[in-house]
Amino acid sequence: MPPFDVPEGDPFGPHNLPYGVFSPLGSTERRIGVRLGNHVLDAGAAAAAVGSPHQALLAAPTLNPLLAAGRATWSEIRRAVTSWVTDPAHRPTVEPLFHPLSEVTPHLPFDVADYVDFYASEHHARNVGQIFRPDAEDSLTPNWKHLPIGYHGRAGTVVVSGTDVVRPAGQRKGPADPAPVFGPSVRLDIEAEVGFVVGVPSRQGRPVALGDFREHVFGLCLLNDWSARDIQAWEYVPLGPFLGKSFATSVSAWITPLEALEHARVAPPERTHPLLPYLDDTASGVEPGGYDLRISVAVNGHVVSEPPFSTMYWTAAQQLTHMTVNGASLRTGDLYGSGTVSGPAEDQRGSLLELTWNGRDPLELPDGKRAFLLDGDVVTLSAWAPGPDGRRVGLGEVTGRVVAD
């Protein structure tokens, strides 16, 4: 089927148009691409062919120059690309510049500057609290309803979907063990998350206001923050996650612009505690900060969970504001994760830790039981969001296979 003839209902139609970086078949050259159905448009070549003033941005080998260009330019280029793939007058020029999706090599779409991970799902936080602090009066920590909890991750180990994940090794110590031992993690887990990609930087010492979220954030993608629960449990007191999280974070090859998700914007859950002014998104005139994203988690092709992103207590806008309120600056290519997405139902939990209740209730899969991941297991995150005229906006999937060291 010609690339312009996208089937009705395809979640990657011209209403979506996510950006990525790819190499054509037989080449190692990296090109910016825009996905349309099951094809990829060479955006730089198309810009040159039609004489676009944005040719230099789209001819780069990474999305970073485009990310830094700002919201007005993002909108201009999106309108231009939409015209290139929908206007019949452009068809003779643009059609030869498409590549079948199956014949390209995807790359990490942007150079990651810093990586921050949050903990924004109340359902996830309560589940974790009940697992590890079953006798606590409140399963949430005292600060949870007052600020978005987060920590700094490792930017250098963010990898593109399809990259194998080597089982990490480290120290671990069970409650009954007399001393720690060293070896491969035996409680390897996933975290189904959404990642937000920063485009426009900010000045150090100048916090980003809640209403400026869309001036700085270009788009979002699915994110799997792989987690070694046994390593994490032994190391995290008192400074938090370190080696149990830093070995790999997988992201989609496709970054969906926020502009493609206007019909998916929703209000977050009702807040139960008053918010300090810098986080208060209940004030009049503040745009709703939630997104209605429907996520699926599959292990070896078998769906085990469908977490709803609309249930996240803290929004991406609040996370960005909190991340900079102390004066920390943003850089082009900053990535921040939402934290594990979990809903209220048992089949909406975004980690094996919750799905198996810390291994107590293993999952029944067609190829056997799973408490945590085995070597050879393949985890795939996929998602869609409501789009215009009842259409769906697809998010690029994130997949990774666990391999032994």
N, C-alpha and C positions, 0 to 999 in steps of 0.2 A: 504494500500500500504506500503511495507517495506520502512524504512527510507532512504535507499540508492537510491531507485528508485524515484528520484525527477522528476516530470513532466517536459517535455520540456518547456522552457520559464518561469519556476518558478523564481521569482526575489530573492529567498533565496536559490539558488543552490550553488554548491561548489565554484563558483566564488565570493561569497559574504562572508558567514561565520561570522556573527556578534557575539559578546560576550555579555553574560548577566549573571545574578545570579538568581538561582531558587531553590525552594524546591520541591522534588518529592511528588507525591500523598501520603498522609498519614504520611508525615514527616515534621518537622520544620527545619531540617538541611539545611543550605544554601550551594549551590554548584555552581561552575562556569560552565556555559553551553555555547555551540556553536550551533547556530540555523542552521538547514539544512531542508529546506522545512517546513513542519508542525511538525517537531520533534526537540527535543533538545538533543544534545549529552552531557553526563556528562563528561566534559573535564578532570577533575581530575581522575576519574575512568579509563578513556581511557588511560591517560598518565601512570597510574600505570600498566595497563594491558599490554601495549606494552613496558614497561621499559624505558619511556622517561626520559631524564635528567631534564626535566622541570616539573616533577611531583609536586614538592613543590609549585611552582607558581600557577599551575592549581588546586591544592587541597585547596586553600585558600577560605574563605567564602565571599570574596569581590575581585573585580578586582584590587584593589590598588597595591598589590605586583607586578602583571603583568605590570601595568602601569608604575611603577618605574623602571622596568628592562631595558628599553631603546630600541631603534629602532632595533638594531641587533637581540636582543632576540625576539622582536615582530615578525620580519621576519622569524626567525628560527621556532618559534612556529606555525606561520601561514602555513609555508610549511609542517610542521609535521601534523597539523590537516587536511590540504588538502589531504595529503597522506592517513590518517586514513579513510577519508570518500569517497575516490575515488579508492584506490588500492584494488582489490579483495582479495589480500592476507590478508588484515586486517579485512575483513568482518566478519569471524566467531568470532573474538575477540571483535570487536567494536559494532557489531549490537545489542547485548543484553543491551548495555549501553545507548541506545536511549530511550527517553520518549516522548509520544505524547504531542504536545504543549498544547493541551486542558486539560491535566492532571497535569500540573505543576503550581506552584504559583510563579509569577515573583516578584523580589525584586529590590530595588534601586541598580543598578549594581556596584556602587563605593561609597565610603565615600567622600562626597563633602567637600573640604577644604575651598575654597573661591568661591564666585559667583559674576561675573561681567556681566553687560548687556550693550550692545552697541546700536547704533542708526545709522546703516550703509547703509540703503536704501534711496537713494535720493528721490525716488518716495514717500515713506512713509513720509519722513521729509518735503517734499514740500506740501503734502496733509495736514499734521498736521499744518504747517505754514499757509496755506490758510484758514483752518477752524478757527484757533484762532487768526490770525493776517491778516484778509482779506484786510486790507488797506496798508499793508507793501509793500514797493517797491520791496523787495526780500523776498520770503517766507522762505528762508533758513537763519539761523543765520550767522553772519559774519565769524565765525570760522569753519563752517561745512565742507567746501572744503579743509581745511588745516589739520584737525586731526580727528581721529575717536572718536566721543563723546561717553562717557560711564559713568556708575555710579556703585557703589557697591550695590549688593543686599543682600539677607539673605540666607546663605547657609543651615541653619537649616530647611527651609521650602521647599526645593526641594524634590519633591515626584515622585514616579514611576507612569507610565501610569496605569490608572484604579483606582487611588485613588480619592475618592470624594473630591470636593472642597467646603468648607463651605463658604457661602456668607459672606464677611467681613463686619464688622461694623466700623464706624469711624465718624469723623466730616465731614460735607459737608455744603456748602453755595452757593446757586445760586446767580446770579447777582442781582436779585431783592429782595433777602431775607434780612431782617434787621439784622439778626444775624445767626451764625452757629447753626446747630442742630446736634444731635447725633442719629445714627441709621444705619440699614443695607444699604449697597450700593444699589442704584437703577439704576446704570449705569455700570453694571459689563460687562467686555469685555475680549477678548482674544488677544494674539499677536502670530502670527505664526512665529516661529524662528527656527534657527539651532543652536545647542549647540556644543561647542568644548571642548574636555576632555583632560586636561594636564596630561601627564605621568611623564616625567623627570623634576625634580625641577631645579631651578636656584639659584645662590648665590645672596643674597641681595647686592645691589650696582653694580651688573653686568647686564646691559641690554641685552636682547636677540635680536640678530641681525635678520634682515628680512629673511635671508637665512637659519636660524636655526629652522624655524617653524616645520618642520617634524621631527626634533630631539627631540622636546618636546611634540608635540601634538600626542596623540595616535589615536584618531578617533573622530567621530561626531555622533550626534543624533538629532532627532526632539525635539523641546522644545516649550512649550506653557507658556508664561509669562502672567498669568492672571492679569488683571488690573481693579481696581475700579476707573473709570474715575472721578466720582464726588468727591471722597476722594482725589484723586491725584490733581485735579484742585484747591482745597482749600489749600492744604499743600505745594505744590511744590516750591513756591517762598519763600526764595531765594535759598534753598539748593537742590531742586530737589525731585524726587520720594522717598517716604518712606512707610507709611502704605498702600498707594494705590497699592503697588507692592509686599510688603514683605510677604503677607499671603500665597501664594502658587505659585510655579513654577513647572510645570509637565514636565518630561522627559521620553523618551522611555525606555523600559526595555532592549533594544538592542543597543549596541555601535558598529557602523560600522567602522572598521579600515580604516585609510586613504589609505592603500595599496589596498583596494577593490575598490577605486574610481579613479584609475589612468586614466581610459578612460573618466571620467567626468570632468577632469580639463580643464578650459577655461581661457582666458584672461578676466580681468574685463572690465567694460565700459571705454571708453576713458576719461581720466582725463582732466578737463577743467582749472585746476590751477596747477602751478608748485608745486611739492612736496619737502619738506625738505629732505635732503639726507637720514636720517634714515628711512623714509617712501617710498622712491623712488623705486618702483618696475618696473619702465620703463627702468631701466638701462640694458645693455646687460648682459646676463648670469643669470639674475634673472628668476626663474621659474614662470609660470603663477599661480596666486594665487586664481583665481575664481573656483567655482564648479557649474556644471550644474545639479541642483537638481530641480525636478518638484514636487511642493507641492500641496496638495489638502486640503481644509478646509471644513469640513462638520458639520452642526448643525442638530442634530437629524436625522442623516443619509442622509441629503440633502446637496449636495455640493454647497457652496456659493462662493467659491473663489479658484483660482489656481495660487498662486504666484510663479514666477520663481526666483530661487536663483541666477541665472547667472547675474541678473541685479544689484546686490549689488555693490555699489560704492567702499566701503572699504572692503578689504579681511580679512580673518581670520588671515593671516600672519601679515598684517599691524596692526591688533588689538592686537595681542600678543606682537609685538614689542612696540607699543605705551603703552601698559599696564605695561611694564617693563622699559621704557626709563628713568624714574625718579629714577631707582634703586630698585623698588619694586621687590620682589622675587616671583618666582613661587613655588607652592607646588603640590605634587602628589595629584590628585583629584580636582584640580582647574577646575572650569567650567565657560566658558564665552559664552554668547549668542550673536548672530549676531545682535539682534534688529529685529524689525518687518520686514518681507520680503514682499514687495509690488512691483508690476510691473506697467507699464504705463497704462494698461487698467483698466476699472472700475471693471471687474471681476477678477482682479489680486491683490486686496487689502487684506492685511493680518490682518486686525482688523475690528471689527464692527464700531469703531469710523470713519474709512474711508468709509467702505461699506455703512453705513447709513448716512454719512456726519453729524456726531455728533447727530444722531437721527432724522434728518430732513426728511430722505427718508427711512423709515423702509423696511426691507427685507420682501418679500412675500414668506413665507414658507408653505409647505403643511398643517402644524398644526397652522397656524396663522402668523401674522406679528411680526417682531422682530426689535426693535431699539437696545436694549441691551439684555443680557441673563436673562431668567426667571428661577426660581427654577425648577429643573427637566430636564433642557436642558442638552444634552450630546454633547460635542464638540470633534471631532476627527481630528487629523492631520495625513496625510499619505504622502509618497513621494517615488519617484524612481529616479535613475540616470542612464545615459548610461553606459553600461558595455562592456566587451569584446565580439567580434563576434556578435554584435547587440543585446546582451542580456541586460536585465534590472537588476540593483542592487536595491533591495528594502531596504528602511529604516523602522525600526520598528515604528509602529504607536504610537501616543500619544492620549490618550482619557481621559476625565474627565467629571464627572457629577456634576452639581451645586446643592447643597442641602442647605436648610434653616438652620440657626443656631439652 
